[in-house]
């Protein structure tokens, strides 16, 4: 039985941190991130990752705090708008809805965090 590429199946390098030292944690560029079973969520609320260990991004300490000043506010929203409009300064923390895109949906998620 041959498996075709699709949700949960990849034919790419999974980008483990270091296979030689048996560190099978995923790097932030791994194609395994958010490509597991969509019926299960990781601890961060995103779609499950492929593999035994979920990706944990150490750079995103506070959800929505994109400028790392420990406060989630309009300044973070401005950073995200710049990311979306100008593809300027984007990183994995700016993907607020974990869909691998930077767009208006991420801005709306951040605004909801700020309002709450």
Buried (B, 14 or more C-beta within 10 A) or exposed (E): EEEEEEEEEBEEEBBBEEEEEEEEBBBBEBBBBBBBEEEEBBEEEBBBBBBEEBBEBEEBEBBBBBBEEEEBBEEBBEBBBBBBEEEEEBEBBBBBBBEEEBEEBBBEBBBEBBEE
